[in-house]
Amino acid sequence: MRSRRLDTPFRLSTSVETDTLGGHSTKRWTWSPPSVHLDEDCVEIRGDCADDGAEALDGVFIERRAYVLSCEHQMDVQLEKVVSTASNIIAIAHRPKYNGDMKRLQAFRYELVPNGEQLRQMRRFAGSCRFVYNKALALQKELYEQGLERLNYAGLCRALTGWRHSLETAWLVDAPIHPLQQKLKDLERAYASFFAKQVGFPRFKKKGQADSFRYPDPKQFKLDQANGRIFLPKLGWLRYRKSREVLGAPRNVTVSQSGGKWFVSIQTEREVDVPTPHGDPVGIDVGIVRFATLSDGNFFAPRPGLKRHEQRLDQAQRAMSRKTKFSHNWKKAKARVARVHAQNANARRDYLHKVSCAISKNHAVVCIEDLQVKNMSKSAGGSVEAPGKNVRAKSRLNRAILAQGWGEFFRQLDYKVAWSGGWLVAVPPQNTSRTCPRCGHVAKGNRLTQARFVCGGCGFEENADLVGAMNVLAAGHAVLACGGASQ
């Protein structure tokens, strides 16, 4: 019996069904309460699957006990209070499987410095790609309304050829063909994700929102790092602000516009040595007063300058509201609002990168809550028939949640922990802030205030965010013990 690293996300749930998570096919299983026995060398988990069709968990061993249970008091908490009392464990454990060298896909983003003609051409190319995407989407919807079969990628390419030779849209010939075809691939992928129930129905693209175009083949561009420039078809050589070297072999290039500036993202592929994870396991509880609280007692405060950015945005939006719509001054005010949004997003992304790097480099196992941020930040306005309650307070809470960037933080942790060779475990967030980590007592009254936790059973008192992080780590240990290593 030996442990095996998971190469796909692993999900445990209360039914047996196939699902898709992160582009991988997964199974949902139901486990009966396991019993845990310790010896000197390993942890043994014994339990049985409750439903037919799932494999029985006869006896699973986890090698190197320190990876899962790092110290004695954590062992006591895990074994006596968390694992033994759980009737069902619903969680996600993710860790890539690496054999030998690891292939790493990474993008390097730089700001472009185009001349006037190149700037106009990039706007035209982005507009042509947007037009092709919207026209193809309108064609697919028209075919559906007529009861006809939807066109595949090859059929859309034939339609694109007709559009390029049509007198009405002959200007599409001025744009490079490969970015136009790439937009058709994006639409095909959007439909596939929609039918897989991962996202909503594809929507029409709007001018000024995520304007971009991509060259998918490395033969279509040339990179001159020594002189800080890149050659793109029908654009020529463009200079970029070289902030670091491009590592690996380029695979594709994406040109995008954000906040009035144009950027180039160069995706590369390279082989790196398999990293060796190090550091103790840690649980993370995210919040608003504290951005992230770790189970070891440390915490990260919200990013600095958040209120300053919000005030600047409020001022810019109020100034824009006083202008006549579509006037010259209104367009200038709108550009200012876009710049403030871009600066705020850049500051948030920079802070999240720093925090996620610090965590992933110092901890081999990172446990987080599987939060549904989209559902947590839904409006409480309701409808005319059923109006909502505390709408203003909920609106402020939603704004504070979205300003933290929890979703982006979890996304960065996902790939950075994998790059460091560690494990990322997502556990259900239910009752993580109401459960006593000492005695296991669960009650709403345990959390007296937003920051104070006092157990009604044993009198244990601690910061509420720290208690949540400790419970997240405990649940993560249970997941690793029951599902993180399988035969």
C-alpha positions in Angstrom: 0.0 0.0 0.0 1.4 3.4 -0.9 0.2 7.0 -1.4 -0.5 8.4 -4.8 -0.5 12.1 -5.8 -3.7 13.2 -7.5 -3.3 14.5 -11.1 -6.9 15.9 -11.2 -9.0 17.7 -8.6 -10.6 15.1 -6.2 -14.1 15.6 -4.9 -16.0 13.9 -2.2 -19.7 14.4 -1.9 -23.0 12.8 -0.9 -23.8 11.1 -4.2 -22.0 9.2 -7.0 -22.1 11.2 -10.2 -19.7 12.5 -12.8 -18.9 16.2 -12.9 -16.4 18.6 -14.5 -14.1 20.7 -12.3 -11.3 22.8 -13.7 -11.6 21.1 -17.1 -11.2 17.6 -15.6 -13.8 14.9 -15.3 -14.4 14.0 -11.6 -16.5 11.7 -9.5 -18.6 12.6 -6.5 -18.5 10.0 -3.7 -20.2 9.5 -0.3 -18.0 8.2 2.6 -19.1 6.8 5.9 -17.5 8.3 9.0 -13.9 7.0 9.0 -11.9 5.8 12.0 -8.3 6.9 12.3 -5.5 4.9 13.9 -2.0 6.2 14.5 1.2 4.3 14.6 4.8 5.5 14.4 5.1 5.6 10.7 1.8 6.3 9.1 -1.8 7.2 9.4 -4.4 4.5 8.6 -7.8 5.4 7.4 -10.6 2.9 7.3 -14.1 3.4 5.9 -16.5 2.2 3.3 -18.4 3.9 0.5 -22.1 4.2 1.0 -23.2 4.0 -2.6 -22.8 1.3 -5.3 -20.5 2.2 -8.2 -17.9 3.9 -5.9 -14.7 2.1 -5.0 -14.5 0.8 -1.4 -11.9 2.4 0.8 -10.4 -0.7 2.3 -7.3 0.7 3.9 -5.5 3.8 2.8 -2.1 4.8 4.2 -0.6 8.3 4.1 3.2 8.3 4.1 5.2 10.9 6.0 2.8 11.8 8.8 4.3 15.3 9.3 2.9 16.3 5.9 -0.6 15.9 7.2 -0.4 16.4 10.9 2.4 18.7 11.8 2.3 18.8 15.6 0.8 16.9 18.6 -1.9 19.3 19.5 -3.1 19.4 15.9 -3.2 15.6 15.8 -5.4 15.6 18.9 -7.8 18.2 17.3 -7.9 16.4 14.0 -8.4 12.9 15.3 -10.7 13.4 18.3 -12.8 16.4 17.2 -13.0 16.7 13.5 -12.6 13.4 11.7 -14.5 11.2 14.2 -17.6 13.5 14.4 -18.0 14.2 10.7 -20.9 12.2 9.1 -19.9 13.3 5.6 -16.9 15.1 4.2 -17.5 17.4 1.2 -14.4 18.9 -0.1 -12.0 19.3 -3.0 -8.3 18.4 -3.0 -6.1 19.5 -5.8 -2.5 18.5 -6.5 -0.9 18.0 -9.9 1.1 14.8 -10.5 4.6 15.4 -11.7 7.0 12.8 -13.1 10.5 14.0 -13.5 10.6 17.4 -15.1 7.5 19.6 -15.1 6.2 21.5 -18.1 5.2 25.0 -17.0 2.9 27.3 -19.1 3.5 30.9 -18.1 2.5 34.3 -19.6 4.7 37.4 -19.6 2.8 40.7 -19.9 4.4 43.9 -21.1 3.1 47.4 -22.0 3.4 48.2 -25.7 4.8 51.5 -27.0 3.2 51.8 -30.4 3.3 54.7 -32.8 0.2 56.4 -34.1 -0.3 54.2 -37.1 0.2 51.0 -35.1 -2.3 52.3 -32.5 -5.0 52.8 -35.1 -4.3 49.4 -36.6 -4.6 47.6 -33.3 -8.0 49.3 -32.7 -9.1 48.2 -36.2 -8.0 44.6 -35.6 -9.7 44.5 -32.2 -12.9 45.8 -33.8 -12.7 43.3 -36.6 -12.3 40.4 -34.2 -15.2 41.7 -32.1 -17.4 42.0 -35.3 -16.6 38.5 -36.4 -17.4 37.1 -32.9 -20.7 38.9 -32.7 -21.7 38.1 -36.3 -20.9 34.4 -35.7 -22.9 34.4 -32.5 -25.9 36.0 -34.3 -25.6 33.4 -37.0 -25.7 30.6 -34.5 -28.7 32.0 -32.7 -30.5 32.5 -36.1 -29.9 28.9 -37.0 -31.2 27.7 -33.6 -34.4 29.8 -34.0 -34.9 28.2 -37.4 -34.5 24.7 -36.0 -31.3 24.0 -37.9 -28.1 22.5 -36.6 -25.4 24.7 -35.1 -22.3 25.3 -37.2 -19.0 23.8 -36.0 -15.7 25.6 -36.3 -15.1 24.5 -39.9 -18.5 25.8 -40.9 -17.8 29.1 -39.2 -14.5 29.4 -41.0 -16.3 28.9 -44.3 -18.7 31.7 -43.3 -15.8 33.9 -42.4 -14.4 33.4 -45.9 -17.7 34.6 -47.4 -17.7 37.7 -45.1 -14.2 38.6 -46.2 -15.2 38.4 -49.9 -18.5 40.3 -49.4 -18.7 43.9 -50.5 -20.4 45.0 -47.3 -17.6 43.6 -45.1 -14.6 43.7 -47.4 -12.7 45.7 -44.8 -12.2 42.4 -42.9 -9.4 41.6 -45.4 -7.3 44.3 -43.8 -7.1 42.4 -40.5 -4.9 39.3 -40.1 -6.8 36.1 -40.7 -5.5 34.1 -37.7 -6.8 36.4 -35.0 -10.2 36.3 -36.7 -10.2 32.5 -36.8 -9.1 32.5 -33.1 -12.3 34.4 -32.2 -14.3 31.7 -33.9 -12.5 29.1 -31.7 -13.3 31.2 -28.7 -17.0 31.2 -29.6 -16.9 27.4 -30.1 -15.2 27.0 -26.7 -17.9 29.3 -25.1 -20.6 27.1 -26.5 -18.9 24.0 -25.2 -18.6 25.5 -21.7 -22.3 26.5 -21.9 -23.5 23.0 -22.8 -21.2 21.6 -20.0 -23.1 23.9 -17.6 -19.9 25.6 -16.5 -20.9 29.2 -17.7 -23.9 31.0 -19.0 -24.9 31.5 -22.7 -22.4 33.4 -24.8 -23.0 37.1 -25.0 -22.3 39.7 -27.6 -19.1 41.7 -27.1 -19.1 45.5 -26.6 -16.7 48.0 -27.8 -14.2 49.1 -25.2 -14.6 46.0 -23.0 -11.8 43.5 -23.1 -10.7 44.5 -26.6 -8.1 42.0 -27.7 -6.8 39.7 -30.5 -4.5 36.7 -30.5 -1.9 35.2 -32.7 -2.1 31.5 -31.9 0.9 30.2 -33.8 4.5 31.0 -32.8 5.4 31.1 -36.5 3.3 34.2 -36.9 5.4 36.5 -34.7 9.1 37.2 -33.9 10.5 38.2 -30.5 13.6 40.3 -30.2 14.3 40.5 -26.5 17.7 42.1 -26.9 16.1 45.2 -28.3 12.8 44.9 -26.4 10.5 44.6 -29.5 8.2 42.1 -31.1 7.1 41.6 -34.7 3.4 41.0 -35.4 1.8 40.5 -38.8 0.3 43.7 -40.4 1.7 45.7 -37.4 5.4 45.4 -37.9 7.9 45.7 -35.1 6.4 47.1 -31.8 8.4 48.2 -28.9 7.4 47.1 -25.4 8.5 48.1 -21.9 10.8 45.2 -21.0 10.6 44.6 -17.2 11.9 41.0 -17.2 13.2 38.3 -19.5 10.8 36.0 -21.4 11.6 32.5 -20.2 10.8 29.4 -22.3 9.6 28.9 -25.9 6.9 31.3 -27.0 3.6 29.6 -28.0 1.1 32.4 -28.7 0.7 36.2 -28.3 -2.3 38.1 -27.1 -2.6 41.9 -27.6 -5.2 43.5 -25.3 -6.3 47.0 -24.2 -6.9 48.1 -20.6 -7.3 51.5 -19.2 -6.3 53.3 -22.4 -3.1 51.3 -22.8 -2.2 48.3 -24.9 -0.4 45.3 -23.6 1.1 42.1 -25.1 1.0 38.8 -23.3 3.5 36.2 -24.5 2.6 32.6 -23.3 5.6 30.3 -23.1 6.3 26.7 -22.3 9.4 25.4 -20.5 10.5 22.5 -18.4 11.5 23.1 -14.8 12.7 20.8 -12.1 10.2 19.2 -9.8 10.0 21.4 -6.8 10.2 20.0 -3.2 7.5 21.4 -1.0 8.5 22.6 2.4 6.8 24.3 5.4 4.0 23.3 7.8 0.4 23.0 6.6 -1.7 26.1 7.0 -5.4 27.0 6.9 -6.6 30.3 5.6 -9.7 32.3 6.5 -10.4 35.3 4.3 -12.4 38.3 5.5 -12.8 42.0 5.2 -11.3 43.4 8.4 -8.5 41.0 7.9 -7.8 40.0 4.3 -6.4 36.6 5.2 -5.9 35.0 8.6 -3.5 32.0 8.9 -4.0 29.1 11.3 -0.5 29.8 12.7 -1.6 33.1 14.1 -0.3 35.4 11.4 -2.6 37.5 9.2 -2.5 39.8 6.2 -4.2 43.2 6.5 -6.4 44.5 3.6 -4.3 46.1 0.9 -3.2 49.6 1.6 -4.8 52.5 -0.3 -8.1 50.8 -0.8 -10.2 53.7 0.6 -8.1 56.1 -1.3 -8.9 54.3 -4.6 -12.6 54.2 -3.7 -12.7 57.9 -3.1 -10.9 58.7 -6.4 -13.4 56.5 -8.2 -16.4 58.1 -6.5 -15.1 61.5 -7.5 -14.5 60.5 -11.1 -17.9 58.9 -11.4 -19.7 62.0 -10.0 -17.8 64.3 -12.4 -18.8 62.0 -15.3 -22.5 62.1 -14.2 -22.5 65.9 -14.5 -21.4 65.9 -18.1 -23.7 65.8 -21.1 -23.7 62.2 -22.4 -21.5 61.6 -25.5 -20.1 65.1 -25.4 -16.3 65.7 -25.6 -16.0 66.4 -21.9 -18.1 63.3 -21.1 -15.7 61.1 -23.1 -12.7 62.6 -21.2 -14.4 62.0 -17.9 -15.2 58.4 -19.0 -11.6 57.8 -19.9 -10.6 59.1 -16.4 -13.0 56.6 -14.8 -11.4 53.8 -16.8 -7.9 54.9 -15.7 -9.0 54.9 -12.1 -10.5 51.4 -12.5 -7.3 50.1 -14.1 -5.1 51.6 -11.4 -7.3 50.0 -8.7 -7.2 46.6 -10.5 -3.4 46.8 -10.9 -2.9 47.6 -7.2 -5.2 44.8 -6.1 -3.5 42.3 -8.4 -0.1 43.3 -7.2 -1.1 42.9 -3.6 -2.7 39.5 -4.2 0.5 38.3 -6.0 2.6 39.2 -3.1 0.4 37.5 -0.5 -0.1 34.4 -2.6 3.6 34.1 -3.2 4.4 34.4 0.5 2.0 31.7 1.4 2.8 29.2 -1.4 6.6 29.4 -0.8 6.4 28.8 2.9 3.7 26.1 3.2 3.5 22.7 1.7 -0.2 22.2 2.3 -2.6 25.2 1.9 -6.2 24.7 3.0 -8.9 27.3 1.9 -12.6 27.6 2.0 -14.6 26.7 -1.1 -16.4 30.0 -1.1 -19.0 30.9 -3.7 -18.1 34.5 -4.1 -20.7 35.1 -6.8 -23.5 34.0 -4.5 -22.1 35.8 -1.5 -22.1 39.1 -3.4 -25.6 38.9 -4.9 -27.9 41.9 -4.6 -30.5 41.8 -1.9 -32.8 44.2 -3.8 -35.4 41.5 -4.5 -38.4 42.4 -6.7 -41.5 44.5 -6.5 -43.6 41.6 -5.2 -40.9 40.5 -2.7 -38.7 43.5 -1.8 -35.4 42.7 -0.1 -34.3 43.7 3.4 -31.3 45.7 4.5 -30.5 46.4 0.8 -28.1 49.3 1.6 -26.1 47.4 4.1 -25.9 44.3 1.8 -24.8 46.5 -1.0 -21.9 47.9 1.0 -21.0 44.4 2.1 -21.0 43.2 -1.5 -18.8 46.1 -2.5 -16.3 45.3 0.3 -16.3 41.6 -0.7 -15.6 42.3 -4.3 -12.9 44.8 -3.5 -10.9 42.1 -1.7 -10.5 39.9 -4.8 -11.1 36.6 -3.1 -11.7 34.7 -6.3 -8.5 36.0 -7.9 -6.6 35.2 -4.7 -7.8 31.6 -4.8 -6.9 31.3 -8.5 -3.4 32.5 -7.9 -3.0 30.2 -5.0 -4.1 27.3 -7.1 -1.3 27.5 -9.7 1.4 28.9 -7.3 1.0 26.1 -4.8 1.2 23.6 -7.7 4.4 25.3 -9.0 5.9 25.0 -5.5 5.0 21.3 -5.4 2.5 21.6 -2.6 -1.2 20.7 -2.1 -4.2 23.0 -2.3 -7.3 21.8 -0.5 -10.7 23.5 -0.6 -13.1 22.5 2.2 -16.7 23.5 2.7 -17.1 26.7 4.6 -20.1 25.7 6.7 -19.7 26.3 10.4 -16.0 27.0 10.2 -16.5 30.2 12.3 -19.0 28.5 14.8 -17.1 25.4 15.7 -14.8 25.3 18.7 -11.4 23.9 17.7 -10.9 22.5 21.2 -14.1 20.6 22.0 -15.9 20.6 18.7 -19.0 22.4 20.0 -21.0 24.0 17.2 -23.3 26.9 17.9 -24.2 30.3 16.5 -23.7 31.9 19.9 -20.1 30.9 20.0 -19.3 33.9 17.8 -20.3 36.8 20.0 -19.0 39.5 17.7 -17.3 39.8 14.3 -13.9 39.4 15.9 -14.6 37.5 19.2 -15.1 33.8 19.6 -16.1 32.3 23.0 -17.1 28.6 23.1 -20.3 28.0 25.1 -19.1 24.4 25.9 -15.6 24.7 27.2 -15.0 28.4 27.4 -12.3 28.5 24.7 -11.7 32.2 23.6 -9.8 33.4 20.6 -10.1 35.7 17.6 -12.9 34.5 15.4 -10.9 34.7 12.2 -8.1 32.6 13.7 -10.7 30.1 14.9 -12.0 29.9 11.3 -8.5 29.3 10.0 -7.9 26.5 12.5 -11.1 24.8 11.6 -10.2 25.1 7.9 -6.9 23.4 8.5 -8.6 20.7 10.5 -11.0 20.0 7.7 -8.1 20.0 5.2 -6.3 17.4 7.3 -9.4 15.2 7.2 -9.7 15.6 3.5 -6.0 14.6 3.0 -6.4 11.6 5.3 -9.6 10.4 3.6 -9.1 11.4 0.0 -5.8 13.0 -0.6 -4.0 9.7 -0.9 -5.6 6.8 -2.6 -4.6 3.5 -4.0 
